[in-house]
Amino acid sequence: MSLTIEKYGLITIKALLTLAFVAAGVSKLVGVEMMVQTFEGVGIGKWFRYVTGAIEVCGAILLWVNGRQFFGAALLLCTMIGAVLAHIFIIGPSAVPALVLGVLAAIVATAHRDQIQK
């Protein structure tokens, strides 16, 4: 029973991460105004918005590729660490959504940690 809960719980977390990161990544790539303003506030340039969007979409896809789930989750976790720091030191308001997504990505990375030894 516990294995079933773990399996479906992990699938649920991966599905939530996929929805969140594909939506966020695509909105960055297509230039949704809120994303444009956010990245202008960071001050690095629009190239960084495109790179971040691509990383988010690619990371979400990797969550479903056998043998690559750890790398997808780790990529998303690193992205969320950067997002939390950006919210705390530059952007403002709340870093909570990025923190929650980072924790969920860490759970997936931990569940697939055996992949880093291959």
N, C-alpha and C positions, 0 to 999 in steps of 0.2 A: 504494500500500500504506500509506504513512504517513497519508494522509487517512482511510483506513478505520480505522486504529488510533486516530487522534485522535477520530474520530466515535464509535466504539463505546466508547472510554475515557471520553469525556465523558458519554455516555448512562449508562454504569455508575456514574460519580460522581454524576450527578443522581439515579439510582435509589437509591443508598445514602443520599444526603442526604434524599431524600423519605421513605424508610423511617424514618430516624432522627428527622427533625423531625416527621413526622406522629405517630409513637409518643410522642415527648416532649411535643408540643403537646397531643395528646388527653389524655395522662395529667395534664397541668396543668389542662386544662379540666374534666375529670371529678373532679378532687380526689383523685388517688392519694396515699395517706398520705405517702410519701417526698417527693413534690413539695410537699405542704402544709407539712411540717416544714422543707424546704429554704428555702421562701420566707418562712416565719415567722422563720427564722434571719437572713435578709437584713433583715427589719424594716420593709419598705416597706408591707406589707399584702397581703391576698389579691387585691385588684384588679390588682396587678402580675403575679400568677401568671396571671390570666385574660388580661391583655393580652399577656404573653409567649407563652402557649399559642396565642392567636389569630395572633400574628405568625409563629410557627413554622409553623403549618398553612398560612396564607396564602402565606408565602414558599415553602414546598414546592410548593404548587399553581402558583405563578408560574414555577417552574423549567420547567414544561411548556407555558406559554402563549407562542406565537410572538410575538416582539417585546417580551416582558416578562421573559425569562430573566435578564438582567442585574439588573433590579430585585429579583427574587426572591432571587438569589444575594447581592446587596448587603445586602438586608434580613437575611438569615440570617447573613452575615458580621458585620454590626453587632451582632446579637444575641449571637454567639459572642464578640465582643470584650468585651461586657458580662459574659458568663458567665465568661470567663477572669479578668477583673478581680475579679468577685465571689468566685471561688474563691481567688484570691491574697490578697485583703484581708479577706474576711468569712467565707466558708463553710469554707474549708480544703480538706482532702484534695487531690486531684489535679485540676489544670486541663487535663490532657492530652487527655481526650476532647473538651472544648470547643475546644481548640487544633486538634486534628485536623479536626474538623468545620469550623472556621473556615478552615483552609487549603484544604479541599476546596471550600468555598463561594467562596473567592477564585479558585480555578482556574476555576470555572464563570463567575464574574463577568468574569474576564480573557478567557475564550473568547468572551463575548458583549459585550465592551466597545463594539463598533460600534453597539450599540443606544442608547447615551447621546448620540449625535450626531443622532438622528432627532427 
